[in-house]
Every structure is written in structure tokens, then in C-alpha cells.
Amino acid sequence: MRDAPRICILSHSHPDFSKGGGEMAAWRQFHALRNAGRRPILVAASDIGTRYAASRAIEPVMPHGEDEYIYTFAGMAEDRLVWEDPHQRRVLVEFLASLPVDVFHLHHYWRVGTDLIVDLMAARPDARFAITMHEMLAICLHHGQMVRTQSRELCRAESPMRCLTCFPDQTLERFAIRKATLLSTLSRFDAVIHPSAFIRDRYEAWGLTRPHAAVIENYLGDEALALPRPIAPAPAAATSFGFFGSPTLFKGLDVLLRALPLALRANPAITLTVFGAEREEVVRLFPALDPVITEVGQALAFAGRYDPADAVALMGSVGWAVMPSIWWENSPVVIQEARRAGTPLIVADIGGMAEKVLPGVDGMHFKRASPVDLARAMAEAAAPGIRARHAESLRDVMTRDEFLAALDAAFAAGLDAAFAAGPRG
């Protein structure tokens, strides 16, 4: 029986500066380990520190709390995958290598650097190395979305020629070198953790087959799981829908807003609240939707930005959570938050969304990027008794003990696999 390892969590950002899914997953893991009586160390990149460092000299690594540190990535190349400043990379490697830990668990390779990863592995051959894949940046230059740059169509497989149609300013040789470098670096890890079977399959199809691979859902966090499940809403809540998140081009809010007037024709009692943006933000991003927003009137409300700590309570205030993303998604925290709130979901029928929400059981699917089919799903969801039936089966994904046990098992299995495979690289 191995003792529980001491872990350094290395993240591309910190929730104090950015509240994206990857950094939130890293931070929640850090606190889960702490609350379980273990002493993890969190080292995270800071965009604020990087901007500050652009105008004056600062320490590359700075304390940010008990067993927490932030580092500047001002010395990295523009794509944030390698370091242009060898001094900054060397200082960060020396700092990380000096930490009294058994495992380095990375929550990204972006803002960390493939060259730093190789150097750190050489400096700490006694340690185990694991990485969680939060998206597909290694596979797809388009922000890891695997969505075509011109048409917003889904991309189902990477190839240099297909990538060249999205990025005509690149070359086939650059794509080949990029893939070879990233694949070589990621293959050095002892364990790769995928929050969904979908993203595991994508990386394996791309060629990442050497390290031990485990599918482990991102942890929702001790604080969220300690919240009482909200009391079931009134029957009228069955006709209320909510969107949660930032209104980016990939999140599909435009699809949802185009679906709303169609759904209202089927059921005038339907309402939609957008949590995460004001009307002005949405119109700036999607100016063609301004007349649509005016048309639906009081059926649509904009609630503005919210703190992630309030997400579960906000989700409990609506009957359905809608996730209309036009990209694959991996393991959206919105799905876990909705489960905790007891709120069933309507999601696009692709990627991690389709994997995590079972149609007819704890939610509904609609055809990706189709306002007509989303309107159909909303009208069906608003029918009497449908919401209650779907909400009955909602459960939390995992407990803290289950999460930590799964991580330890992945680290141990990765160590055994690494011994069998021989030296890294």
C-alpha cells in the first residue's frame, strides 16, 4: 500500500485572476487535498504579473498565500507554448524542482511550455508527472475548439491540409513540427487524465497513446458540494430557462436567442434569463440579434455577470439550464453545477455535453447550432410533468474521497506503466 503522494499542482492561471474551467478545476483540487489533511502546493501563472513584468523587473515566482505561488509568463513566446527567455524558464524550473513533492500534476501545457516540461522532468527524474487535458489546443490551433475558422462547422479530425485551410498563413512544415513537438512532450508524462471519454478518444486518435490514460471528471469542489440542494421550484419554473457563462462566439448564446421567439410561439409562458452578460455585451458580439431581443420583450432578462460561488443557487432559480455551445466542450462545470442545483439540462448533442447528459433521463439534447431544434426541445421541456421527471434522476458526479482516490490510482498506475515502458522520451 503506497502512502498518499504529495502533489504540486501547476496551472495556467489562478481563479484570483481568471475563472475559467481549467484553473477552477486546479484550484478545487488544491483545496480538496488540503481539506483531506494533505499538503499540496499550487503554482499558477498570472496574467496580471506578466503585464506588470513587461514594464519593470520582478521576481519570476512570487508567494500568493500558504503553499500557493504565482509566476509570470512574460518571457514566453506569443503562442505561450515555449519560452523565449531561457533565464526565466531556468528560474522557474529550479523553483519547481526544489519543491518537496512526489507528483507534478499539470492542468495545462499552455503558459507552462513544452521546453519547461522537458527540463523539469530531467531535473526531477524521481517524481511522477501527470497532466489533465482541459481542451484540444495541441490538436487544433483554433483555440483548441476544433471548429472551422470560416464557417463555424465542426472539425472531426486533424490533418495538416485541413488545418491549412483554416490557417492559410501557416505552412505544412509548421503544422508537422508543432504536432511532433507536442506529441513528443505529452508522451513523456506518466499519466494523462481526461475529464471525459470524448476528449480521451480525440487525443488517442491524434496519436497520444503511450502514457497511462484515465477518465476522471473534474471535481466540483468541497464548497459547492456542501451546499444544500435547493428546494424544488414551483410548477411555473418548468417554463423558465437559464443560460450560464460568458457570451463567447463558441458558447452558442446566439443560437439560444434565435430559438427563443420560436419557442414562445409554441408556449408564450416560456422565459429565459441570461446569467453572465448584459444586453449591451451580447449586442456588441452579435449585433444582428438586437431586433430579436427587442421582439421577445419581457420573456428575456439579462442578469449580468455572477460569481462562480453563486452558480448553484442561481441555477436553482430556473427550471432548466441550457447549454447551447457550438464547440465540442470537454467536461463543462455548468453541468455539474446544474446537477447540484437539481436543475435538468438541455444541451447540444456533441462532445462532452452529449456524454454527460443522458437524453430522456436527466436532460435533453438538441441538434448542435440549430435554433429550430432547440426551440423544439424548450417547448417539450415546458410541458407539464417533464421537468419533474427529469429532475428526479439528477445526482452529484462524485464525492471528494472518490475524486482523490481516482487521482491517486491514476498516479500509481502511471508510475507502474512508466516503469514498464522505460525512460521518458
Secondary structure, 3 states (H helix, E strand, C coil): CCCCCCEEEEECCCCCCCCCHHHHHHHHHHHHHHHCCCCCEEEEECHHHHHHHCCCCCCCEEEEECCEEEECCCCECCCCCCECCHHHHHHHHHHHHCCCCCEEEECCCCCCCHHHHHHHHHHCCCCEEEEECCCCCCCCCCCCCCECCCCCCECCCCCHHHHHHHCCCCCHHHHHHHHHHHHHHHCCCCEEEECCHHHHHHHHHHCCCCCEEEECCCCCCHHHHHCCCCCCCCHHHHHEEEEECCCCCCCCHHHHHHHHHHHHHHCCCCEEEEECCCHHHHHHHCHHHHHHHHHHHHHEEEEECCCHHHHHHHHCCCCEEEECCCCCCCCCHHHHHHHHHCCCEEEECCHHHHHHCCECCCEEEECCCCHHHHHHHHHHHCCCCHHHHHHCCCCCCCCHHHHHHHHHHHHHHHHHHHHHHCCCC
